[in-house]
Amino acid sequence: MRAIHYAIERQQIEEQLRQQALRQRLLGKMIEHIRSSIDPASILQNTVAEVRQFLQTDRVLIYRCQDWVSQLDGEEQKGAIVAGDGLPEGYIENQNISAALAVSCFVLVESQSVQAIADVSTAPLAGSCKELLADCEIAAVISVPIWQSGDWETAKETQEAPVWEGEKNQDAAENYIWQQASGKPQAQGKNLPDSIAENDNSLWGMLTAYNCSGVREWQQWEIDFLQQLANQVAIAIEQSQLYRKLAIANQKLQQLATTDGLTGIANRRQFDRVLSLEWRRLAREELPLSLIMFDIDFFKLYNEFYGHLGGDDCLRQVAGAMARGTNRAGDLTARYGGEEFALVLPNTSAQGANVVARKICDGIASLKLPHARSSIGPYVTLSCGIATAIPSAQESPNTLIRSADSALYQAKTEGKNRICHASSNSESSPIFM
């Protein structure tokens, strides 16, 4: 008899070990899937789908708590369901459910632990909360916090303000607070909990599983499994946020490297790069490329009379008028140097370039920028040089720059405030404004 009992016990232990090994392998695969992606939406959605399948439960969701720190900084991040599997139609949009989930986050912060309810009908919950869960046909629920690092002391010192002040459905949320057997947790509208201030971790959100088919006594291995998974999700979220911040930083650096700091349009470096790219592209396609060079007339005298600050303001207004004068995404307005500007017009004929140049000059004229030192009029004017060519792989885009610059020089020597075109035989035909 003892031998039979021993054999049964050994068989049970072996089965437990086998199940544990199986769970570890599955958990390892799920963690590998999480780590293999930097897309947070994909990570979260795959996680809820795999958790639902692994636990054989009815519904799984990930709720993103309201971002308290960002709210204190003036950029409020509302709480929301960010991923779900098995959720009924309209579940995510249900404001009452969102309010209840928001308060559940608050309870997780207060308790600093997993919230597992085996039987909703007998759990010490507020009556309205039980009604909501019953309406959603939820019999058992488990919620695991997803923590992230954060400086809550700094946040608290920044502004002693209500955590969720201004959020809609506040009264409804208070009715859904998950009460503990020892007493009620704090309601919405209170200051940041001491547990947050004392902890360097902040609650990003929670991973929640619902059982609808019946009550469920959540096993310790299920709790451990969800906690491990929640930790990996937290790491993946932080990594994706770092990648996002890095991408934004790189984008800003790229902007700084290609933008003129004074006028906000493209700088000379970006002009050279785009012109070279368009030259090679249009050489393959055998299409025309036009370049317009602009120069503000008597700008040195303008600076002497109005001062450098006045000159800077003039440059900004002229640059803005030029940028507004181009409508196509492929066109590039750039500051070429000093008071000179350039406009790259891919797939544009000489006639088309002339239309654009006139439009820009008309825009400058409409600004009526006073120029007391101009000898040709009371307002700021432009001289323009236009060159058009079908690029060739055997030639350099510098040939187009030289042609446009030559046309600009002719416009200035012939009296300024005019448009000149560079022809193929290096002669210019001025068009008076």
LUMTOR-71432 format. One record per residue (C-alpha): residue in one letter; chain; z, x, y; residue number from 0. Coordinates in steps of 0.001 Angstrom, whole numbers, plus 500000, padded with zeros to 6 digits. Last residue first. Layout:
% residues N
- A / A / Z / X / Y / NUM;
...
//
This chain:
% residues 433
- M / A / 437053 / 508879 / 593528 / 432;
- F / A / 434113 / 511268 / 593665 / 431;
- I / A / 432317 / 512087 / 590417 / 430;
- P / A / 431432 / 515767 / 590300 / 429;
- S / A / 428640 / 517001 / 587996 / 428;
- S / A / 429570 / 520327 / 586518 / 427;
- E / A / 427325 / 523084 / 585144 / 426;
- S / A / 428301 / 525029 / 582041 / 425;
- N / A / 424969 / 524258 / 580327 / 424;
- S / A / 426704 / 521786 / 577982 / 423;
- S / A / 428144 / 519837 / 580912 / 422;
- A / A / 431673 / 520035 / 582342 / 421;
- H / A / 432607 / 516830 / 584121 / 420;
- C / A / 434348 / 516599 / 587495 / 419;
- I / A / 436807 / 513980 / 588694 / 418;
- R / A / 438043 / 513837 / 592288 / 417;
- N / A / 441052 / 514165 / 594575 / 416;
- K / A / 440261 / 517827 / 595328 / 415;
- G / A / 437731 / 519054 / 597934 / 414;
- E / A / 434955 / 520853 / 596106 / 413;
- T / A / 437173 / 523773 / 595115 / 412;
- K / A / 439638 / 521503 / 593334 / 411;
- A / A / 437033 / 519562 / 591352 / 410;
- Q / A / 435251 / 522818 / 590471 / 409;
- Y / A / 438460 / 524303 / 589121 / 408;
- L / A / 439033 / 521181 / 587026 / 407;
- A / A / 435526 / 521473 / 585571 / 406;
- S / A / 436211 / 525113 / 584701 / 405;
- D / A / 439530 / 524144 / 583125 / 404;
- A / A / 437772 / 521500 / 581027 / 403;
- S / A / 435200 / 524058 / 579847 / 402;
- R / A / 437806 / 526742 / 579170 / 401;
- I / A / 439938 / 524276 / 577203 / 400;
- L / A / 436928 / 523199 / 575136 / 399;
- T / A / 436095 / 526833 / 574323 / 398;
- N / A / 439738 / 527396 / 573419 / 397;
- P / A / 439234 / 524881 / 570605 / 396;
- S / A / 437612 / 527797 / 568754 / 395;
- E / A / 434078 / 527927 / 567422 / 394;
- Q / A / 432505 / 528432 / 563975 / 393;
- A / A / 434204 / 525337 / 562560 / 392;
- S / A / 432444 / 523290 / 565188 / 391;
- P / A / 433870 / 520582 / 567407 / 390;
- I / A / 431628 / 517907 / 568925 / 389;
- A / A / 432252 / 518481 / 572607 / 388;
- T / A / 433622 / 516806 / 575722 / 387;
- A / A / 435079 / 518436 / 578829 / 386;
- I / A / 436724 / 516645 / 581739 / 385;
- G / A / 438319 / 518184 / 584853 / 384;
- C / A / 440563 / 516118 / 587072 / 383;
- S / A / 442071 / 516592 / 590546 / 382;
- L / A / 445006 / 514323 / 591238 / 381;
- T / A / 446475 / 512605 / 594301 / 380;
- V / A / 449928 / 512193 / 595865 / 379;
- Y / A / 449917 / 509997 / 598969 / 378;
- P / A / 449249 / 510280 / 602710 / 377;
- G / A / 445671 / 511523 / 602324 / 376;
- I / A / 443333 / 514523 / 602126 / 375;
- S / A / 445354 / 517219 / 603930 / 374;
- S / A / 448447 / 516669 / 601806 / 373;
- R / A / 451676 / 517912 / 603423 / 372;
- A / A / 453352 / 514514 / 603913 / 371;
- H / A / 452832 / 513466 / 600307 / 370;
- P / A / 454334 / 510022 / 599714 / 369;
- L / A / 454041 / 508654 / 596133 / 368;
- K / A / 451919 / 505536 / 596401 / 367;
- L / A / 452542 / 504549 / 592777 / 366;
- S / A / 449251 / 502612 / 592775 / 365;
- A / A / 447348 / 505841 / 593431 / 364;
- I / A / 448841 / 507438 / 590319 / 363;
- G / A / 447745 / 504455 / 588236 / 362;
- D / A / 444256 / 504582 / 589742 / 361;
- C / A / 444070 / 508254 / 588785 / 360;
- I / A / 445129 / 507355 / 585244 / 359;
- K / A / 442535 / 504608 / 584935 / 358;
- R / A / 439867 / 506895 / 586364 / 357;
- A / A / 440669 / 509576 / 583801 / 356;
- V / A / 440604 / 507032 / 580955 / 355;
- V / A / 437199 / 505691 / 582015 / 354;
- N / A / 435851 / 509241 / 582354 / 353;
- A / A / 437082 / 510083 / 578856 / 352;
- G / A / 435150 / 507103 / 577504 / 351;
- Q / A / 431962 / 508250 / 579263 / 350;
- A / A / 432420 / 511796 / 577923 / 349;
- S / A / 432804 / 510397 / 574400 / 348;
- T / A / 436085 / 509920 / 572582 / 347;
- N / A / 436782 / 510574 / 568897 / 346;
- P / A / 440018 / 512386 / 569749 / 345;
- L / A / 441282 / 512235 / 573360 / 344;
- V / A / 443609 / 515111 / 574292 / 343;
- L / A / 445115 / 514754 / 577772 / 342;
- A / A / 446314 / 517759 / 579736 / 341;
- F / A / 448688 / 518220 / 582657 / 340;
- E / A / 448981 / 520869 / 585350 / 339;
- E / A / 451815 / 520897 / 587898 / 338;
- G / A / 453586 / 523804 / 586209 / 337;
- G / A / 452105 / 524182 / 582728 / 336;
- Y / A / 450091 / 522107 / 580272 / 335;
- R / A / 452350 / 519089 / 580308 / 334;
- A / A / 451014 / 516920 / 577544 / 333;
- T / A / 449489 / 513489 / 576931 / 332;
- L / A / 448168 / 513076 / 573405 / 331;
- D / A / 445836 / 510366 / 572131 / 330;
- G / A / 446070 / 509491 / 568421 / 329;
- A / A / 448220 / 506394 / 568933 / 328;
- R / A / 445720 / 504841 / 571312 / 327;
- N / A / 446743 / 503243 / 574605 / 326;
- T / A / 446584 / 506020 / 577184 / 325;
- G / A / 447213 / 505318 / 580873 / 324;
- R / A / 450894 / 504671 / 580326 / 323;
- A / A / 451402 / 508319 / 579324 / 322;
- M / A / 449551 / 509428 / 582445 / 321;
- A / A / 451675 / 507223 / 584705 / 320;
- G / A / 454839 / 508596 / 583105 / 319;
- A / A / 453690 / 512190 / 583593 / 318;
- V / A / 452978 / 511478 / 587280 / 317;
- Q / A / 456424 / 509949 / 587705 / 316;
- R / A / 458147 / 512876 / 586006 / 315;
- L / A / 456208 / 515458 / 588005 / 314;
- C / A / 457083 / 513688 / 591260 / 313;
- D / A / 460772 / 513651 / 590324 / 312;
- D / A / 460634 / 517383 / 589643 / 311;
- G / A / 458991 / 517988 / 593017 / 310;
- G / A / 461694 / 516009 / 594777 / 309;
- L / A / 464304 / 518112 / 593027 / 308;
- H / A / 462366 / 521247 / 593944 / 307;
- G / A / 462328 / 520450 / 597635 / 306;
- Y / A / 460426 / 517724 / 599488 / 305;
- F / A / 458473 / 519962 / 601909 / 304;
- E / A / 458159 / 523209 / 599953 / 303;
- N / A / 457650 / 521364 / 596689 / 302;
- Y / A / 454870 / 519212 / 598152 / 301;
- L / A / 453232 / 522323 / 599641 / 300;
- K / A / 453132 / 523826 / 596152 / 299;
- F / A / 451813 / 520521 / 594823 / 298;
- F / A / 448772 / 520513 / 597084 / 297;
- D / A / 446819 / 518337 / 594596 / 296;
- I / A / 448466 / 517590 / 591268 / 295;
- D / A / 446293 / 519090 / 588535 / 294;
- F / A / 444796 / 517265 / 585573 / 293;
- M / A / 442837 / 518588 / 582573 / 292;
- I / A / 441001 / 516063 / 580427 / 291;
- L / A / 439885 / 516967 / 576903 / 290;
- S / A / 437358 / 515058 / 574827 / 289;
- L / A / 436605 / 515397 / 571122 / 288;
- P / A / 433389 / 514047 / 569670 / 287;
- L / A / 432816 / 513320 / 565962 / 286;
- E / A / 431297 / 515557 / 563291 / 285;
- E / A / 433828 / 514388 / 560637 / 284;
- R / A / 434637 / 517903 / 559484 / 283;
- A / A / 434599 / 519270 / 563041 / 282;
- L / A / 436658 / 516226 / 564033 / 281;
- R / A / 439477 / 517307 / 561721 / 280;
- R / A / 439367 / 520979 / 562721 / 279;
- W / A / 439418 / 520226 / 566453 / 278;
- E / A / 442043 / 517524 / 565985 / 277;
- L / A / 444414 / 519984 / 564312 / 276;
- S / A / 443831 / 522686 / 566944 / 275;
- L / A / 444314 / 520215 / 569797 / 274;
- V / A / 447491 / 518906 / 568190 / 273;
- R / A / 449047 / 522374 / 567803 / 272;
- D / A / 448062 / 523633 / 571248 / 271;
- F / A / 449389 / 520469 / 572915 / 270;
- Q / A / 452616 / 520634 / 570929 / 269;
- R / A / 453251 / 524154 / 572189 / 268;
- R / A / 452286 / 523219 / 575739 / 267;
- N / A / 454857 / 520418 / 575862 / 266;
- A / A / 454500 / 516762 / 574863 / 265;
- I / A / 455961 / 514176 / 577234 / 264;
- G / A / 459588 / 513862 / 578336 / 263;
- T / A / 458875 / 515027 / 581889 / 262;
- L / A / 461537 / 517669 / 582402 / 261;
- G / A / 462339 / 518848 / 578875 / 260;
- D / A / 458756 / 519010 / 577705 / 259;
- T / A / 458739 / 517895 / 574093 / 258;
- T / A / 457592 / 519805 / 570981 / 257;
- A / A / 460581 / 522001 / 570141 / 256;
- L / A / 463142 / 519493 / 571397 / 255;
- Q / A / 461518 / 516759 / 569346 / 254;
- Q / A / 461493 / 518954 / 566254 / 253;
- L / A / 465161 / 519720 / 566818 / 252;
- K / A / 465857 / 516001 / 567148 / 251;
- Q / A / 463976 / 515321 / 563917 / 250;
- N / A / 465859 / 518095 / 562181 / 249;
- A / A / 469163 / 516602 / 563340 / 248;
- I / A / 468086 / 513147 / 562168 / 247;
- A / A / 467074 / 514544 / 558775 / 246;
- L / A / 470386 / 516411 / 558514 / 245;
- K / A / 472306 / 513256 / 559387 / 244;
- R / A / 470374 / 511358 / 556721 / 243;
- Y / A / 470948 / 514092 / 554141 / 242;
- L / A / 474655 / 514048 / 555012 / 241;
- Q / A / 474727 / 510272 / 554659 / 240;
- S / A / 472974 / 510535 / 551291 / 239;
- Q / A / 475569 / 513092 / 550188 / 238;
- E / A / 478427 / 510878 / 551317 / 237;
- I / A / 476934 / 507944 / 549447 / 236;
- A / A / 476463 / 510036 / 546304 / 235;
- I / A / 480080 / 511232 / 546440 / 234;
- A / A / 481326 / 507660 / 546863 / 233;
- V / A / 479118 / 506472 / 544001 / 232;
- Q / A / 480574 / 509218 / 541818 / 231;
- N / A / 484104 / 508130 / 542661 / 230;
- A / A / 483202 / 504475 / 542005 / 229;
- L / A / 481859 / 505454 / 538579 / 228;
- Q / A / 485060 / 507249 / 537676 / 227;
- Q / A / 487084 / 504263 / 538877 / 226;
- L / A / 484880 / 501804 / 536998 / 225;
- F / A / 485319 / 503717 / 533727 / 224;
- D / A / 489057 / 504093 / 534204 / 223;
- I / A / 489383 / 500326 / 534769 / 222;
- E / A / 487243 / 499603 / 531717 / 221;
- W / A / 489243 / 502127 / 529679 / 220;
- Q / A / 492421 / 500345 / 530717 / 219;
- Q / A / 491112 / 497053 / 529400 / 218;
- W / A / 490593 / 494024 / 531623 / 217;
- E / A / 492055 / 490938 / 529985 / 216;
- R / A / 489277 / 488438 / 530475 / 215;
- V / A / 489407 / 484722 / 531207 / 214;
- G / A / 486219 / 482805 / 530555 / 213;
- S / A / 482443 / 482650 / 530996 / 212;
- C / A / 482565 / 483611 / 534682 / 211;
- N / A / 483693 / 487236 / 534517 / 210;
- Y / A / 483309 / 488963 / 537856 / 209;
- A / A / 482926 / 492674 / 538595 / 208;
- T / A / 483658 / 494274 / 541976 / 207;
- L / A / 482849 / 497751 / 543307 / 206;
- M / A / 484498 / 498180 / 546680 / 205;
- G / A / 483786 / 499466 / 550157 / 204;
- W / A / 483974 / 502558 / 552361 / 203;
- L / A / 487773 / 502610 / 552317 / 202;
- S / A / 488972 / 505573 / 554284 / 201;
- N / A / 490431 / 508806 / 552950 / 200;
- D / A / 492507 / 511211 / 555027 / 199;
- N / A / 495539 / 509092 / 554268 / 198;
- E / A / 498557 / 508674 / 556531 / 197;
- A / A / 496626 / 506629 / 559058 / 196;
- I / A / 495162 / 504488 / 556332 / 195;
- S / A / 498493 / 503771 / 554661 / 194;
- D / A / 499958 / 502991 / 558077 / 193;
- P / A / 497534 / 500097 / 558353 / 192;
- L / A / 495303 / 499999 / 561443 / 191;
- N / A / 496579 / 497346 / 563810 / 190;
- K / A / 496748 / 493710 / 562833 / 189;
- G / A / 493964 / 491162 / 563489 / 188;
- Q / A / 493442 / 490291 / 559871 / 187;
- A / A / 496463 / 489575 / 557749 / 186;
- Q / A / 499012 / 492017 / 556396 / 185;
- P / A / 499790 / 491739 / 552729 / 184;
- K / A / 501912 / 488857 / 551434 / 183;
- G / A / 504819 / 489396 / 549121 / 182;
- S / A / 506069 / 491045 / 545937 / 181;
- A / A / 503786 / 488992 / 543667 / 180;
- Q / A / 500807 / 490130 / 545739 / 179;
- Q / A / 498775 / 487751 / 547782 / 178;
- W / A / 495011 / 488005 / 547804 / 177;
- I / A / 494200 / 486894 / 551314 / 176;
- Y / A / 491772 / 483999 / 551298 / 175;
- N / A / 493398 / 481896 / 553986 / 174;
- E / A / 493244 / 484811 / 556399 / 173;
- A / A / 489507 / 485034 / 555874 / 172;
- A / A / 488952 / 481456 / 556963 / 171;
- D / A / 490850 / 482066 / 560199 / 170;
- Q / A / 488804 / 485176 / 560900 / 169;
- N / A / 485495 / 483455 / 560177 / 168;
- K / A / 483660 / 485634 / 562691 / 167;
- E / A / 484763 / 489149 / 563485 / 166;
- G / A / 485966 / 489655 / 567043 / 165;
- E / A / 489004 / 491712 / 566158 / 164;
- W / A / 488710 / 493247 / 562716 / 163;
- V / A / 490886 / 496297 / 563095 / 162;
- P / A / 492796 / 495215 / 566172 / 161;
- A / A / 493084 / 498018 / 568745 / 160;
- E / A / 495155 / 501132 / 569259 / 159;
- Q / A / 492213 / 503210 / 570473 / 158;
- T / A / 491409 / 506860 / 570115 / 157;
- E / A / 494808 / 507696 / 568628 / 156;
- K / A / 494101 / 505500 / 565622 / 155;
- A / A / 490638 / 506968 / 565095 / 154;
- T / A / 491981 / 510489 / 565363 / 153;
- E / A / 494656 / 509714 / 562776 / 152;
- W / A / 492023 / 508008 / 560620 / 151;
- D / A / 489990 / 511162 / 560147 / 150;
- G / A / 487733 / 510156 / 557301 / 149;
- S / A / 486936 / 510989 / 553681 / 148;
- Q / A / 485414 / 508269 / 551566 / 147;
- W / A / 486898 / 505845 / 549105 / 146;
- I / A / 485191 / 503247 / 546922 / 145;
- P / A / 487893 / 500818 / 545811 / 144;
- V / A / 487734 / 499073 / 542407 / 143;
- S / A / 487801 / 495288 / 542184 / 142;
- I / A / 488272 / 493350 / 538932 / 141;
- V / A / 487771 / 489615 / 538549 / 140;
- A / A / 488407 / 486875 / 536003 / 139;
- A / A / 487487 / 483167 / 535806 / 138;
- I / A / 484821 / 482895 / 538503 / 137;
- E / A / 482920 / 479614 / 538602 / 136;
- C / A / 481938 / 480094 / 542263 / 135;
- D / A / 483751 / 476867 / 543160 / 134;
- A / A / 486726 / 478154 / 541168 / 133;
- L / A / 486723 / 481400 / 543115 / 132;
- L / A / 486648 / 479472 / 546401 / 131;
- E / A / 489386 / 477086 / 545281 / 130;
- K / A / 491556 / 479976 / 544161 / 129;
- C / A / 491131 / 481605 / 547559 / 128;
- S / A / 492044 / 478358 / 549300 / 127;
- G / A / 495235 / 478165 / 547262 / 126;
- A / A / 496324 / 481711 / 548065 / 125;
- L / A / 496480 / 483867 / 544954 / 124;
- P / A / 499340 / 484628 / 542551 / 123;
- A / A / 497094 / 484601 / 539417 / 122;
- T / A / 497277 / 481660 / 536981 / 121;
- S / A / 493845 / 480124 / 537609 / 120;
- V / A / 492226 / 483487 / 538302 / 119;
- D / A / 492987 / 484786 / 534824 / 118;
- A / A / 492637 / 488501 / 534067 / 117;
- I / A / 492915 / 489678 / 537666 / 116;
- A / A / 492457 / 493405 / 538260 / 115;
- Q / A / 492907 / 494935 / 541723 / 114;
- V / A / 492567 / 498740 / 541555 / 113;
- S / A / 494956 / 500732 / 543735 / 112;
- Q / A / 495790 / 501829 / 547289 / 111;
- S / A / 497740 / 498559 / 547669 / 110;
- E / A / 497237 / 498167 / 551403 / 109;
- V / A / 493704 / 499527 / 551450 / 108;
- L / A / 492771 / 497391 / 548457 / 107;
- V / A / 494258 / 494350 / 550217 / 106;
- F / A / 492123 / 494992 / 553297 / 105;
- C / A / 489032 / 495255 / 551129 / 104;
- S / A / 489916 / 491917 / 549561 / 103;
- V / A / 490130 / 490531 / 553100 / 102;
- A / A / 486507 / 491467 / 553697 / 101;
- L / A / 485535 / 490020 / 550334 / 100;
- A / A / 487090 / 486685 / 551301 / 99;
- A / A / 485199 / 486658 / 554607 / 98;
- S / A / 481921 / 487478 / 552862 / 97;
- I / A / 482535 / 484677 / 550363 / 96;
- N / A / 483163 / 482238 / 553202 / 95;
- Q / A / 480034 / 483427 / 555009 / 94;
- N / A / 477737 / 482705 / 552053 / 93;
- E / A / 474598 / 484789 / 552679 / 92;
- I / A / 475154 / 487040 / 549647 / 91;
- Y / A / 475786 / 484086 / 547324 / 90;
- G / A / 472744 / 482095 / 548444 / 89;
- E / A / 471168 / 482179 / 544997 / 88;
- P / A / 473656 / 483114 / 542285 / 87;
- L / A / 474603 / 486771 / 541759 / 86;
- G / A / 473653 / 488369 / 538434 / 85;
- D / A / 473367 / 491830 / 539963 / 84;
- G / A / 474439 / 492777 / 543453 / 83;
- A / A / 474026 / 495431 / 546113 / 82;
- V / A / 474892 / 495747 / 549820 / 81;
- I / A / 477244 / 492777 / 550140 / 80;
- A / A / 478264 / 492931 / 553795 / 79;
- G / A / 480955 / 494073 / 556220 / 78;
- K / A / 479890 / 494464 / 559820 / 77;
- Q / A / 479479 / 497931 / 561328 / 76;
- E / A / 480598 / 497936 / 564961 / 75;
- E / A / 479455 / 500773 / 567170 / 74;
- G / A / 482033 / 501089 / 569960 / 73;
- D / A / 483836 / 504166 / 568670 / 72;
- L / A / 486674 / 501979 / 567426 / 71;
- Q / A / 484074 / 499925 / 565595 / 70;
- S / A / 482628 / 503104 / 564091 / 69;
- V / A / 486077 / 504000 / 562770 / 68;
- W / A / 486665 / 500549 / 561332 / 67;
- D / A / 483404 / 500309 / 559427 / 66;
- Q / A / 483550 / 496802 / 557966 / 65;
- C / A / 483604 / 497053 / 554226 / 64;
- R / A / 480431 / 497491 / 552177 / 63;
- Y / A / 480651 / 495252 / 549116 / 62;
- I / A / 479185 / 496332 / 545792 / 61;
- L / A / 478459 / 493544 / 543352 / 60;
- V / A / 478689 / 492695 / 539663 / 59;
- R / A / 478270 / 489339 / 538004 / 58;
- D / A / 478468 / 488025 / 534438 / 57;
- T / A / 480133 / 490796 / 532440 / 56;
- Q / A / 478831 / 492730 / 529458 / 55;
- L / A / 480707 / 495819 / 530634 / 54;
- F / A / 477678 / 498096 / 530148 / 53;
- Q / A / 475056 / 495592 / 531306 / 52;
- R / A / 476956 / 494620 / 534436 / 51;
- V / A / 477768 / 498243 / 535169 / 50;
- E / A / 474111 / 499251 / 534738 / 49;
- A / A / 472866 / 496611 / 537176 / 48;
- V / A / 475623 / 497325 / 539702 / 47;
- T / A / 474859 / 501070 / 539623 / 46;
- N / A / 471094 / 500707 / 539858 / 45;
- Q / A / 471501 / 498628 / 543019 / 44;
- L / A / 473930 / 501092 / 544599 / 43;
- I / A / 471885 / 504205 / 543897 / 42;
- S / A / 468592 / 502595 / 544973 / 41;
- A / A / 470064 / 501465 / 548292 / 40;
- P / A / 471693 / 504875 / 548834 / 39;
- D / A / 468436 / 506855 / 548371 / 38;
- I / A / 469526 / 510387 / 547533 / 37;
- S / A / 468760 / 510043 / 543826 / 36;
- S / A / 469402 / 512227 / 540759 / 35;
- R / A / 473164 / 512126 / 541226 / 34;
- I / A / 473403 / 508397 / 540543 / 33;
- H / A / 471160 / 508588 / 537474 / 32;
- E / A / 473224 / 511497 / 536143 / 31;
- I / A / 476406 / 509489 / 536703 / 30;
- M / A / 474911 / 506635 / 534680 / 29;
- K / A / 473923 / 508993 / 531885 / 28;
- G / A / 477387 / 510536 / 531807 / 27;
- L / A / 478984 / 507101 / 531738 / 26;
- L / A / 476833 / 506196 / 528767 / 25;
- R / A / 477819 / 509382 / 526960 / 24;
- Q / A / 481481 / 508856 / 527816 / 23;
- R / A / 481342 / 505253 / 526621 / 22;
- L / A / 479812 / 506333 / 523312 / 21;
- A / A / 482465 / 509016 / 522880 / 20;
- Q / A / 485170 / 506432 / 523549 / 19;
- Q / A / 483600 / 503978 / 521121 / 18;
- R / A / 483501 / 506664 / 518428 / 17;
- L / A / 487056 / 507691 / 519160 / 16;
- Q / A / 488188 / 504075 / 518908 / 15;
- E / A / 486261 / 503646 / 515676 / 14;
- E / A / 487839 / 506804 / 514260 / 13;
- I / A / 491277 / 505545 / 515267 / 12;
- Q / A / 490637 / 502180 / 513628 / 11;
- Q / A / 489422 / 503851 / 510424 / 10;
- R / A / 492490 / 506056 / 510376 / 9;
- E / A / 494727 / 503023 / 510754 / 8;
- I / A / 492902 / 501218 / 507960 / 7;
- A / A / 493147 / 504258 / 505677 / 6;
- Y / A / 496850 / 504701 / 506459 / 5;
- H / A / 497556 / 501051 / 505703 / 4;
- I / A / 495650 / 501333 / 502418 / 3;
- A / A / 497552 / 504504 / 501516 / 2;
- R / A / 500879 / 502847 / 502336 / 1;
- M / A / 500000 / 500000 / 500000 / 0;
//
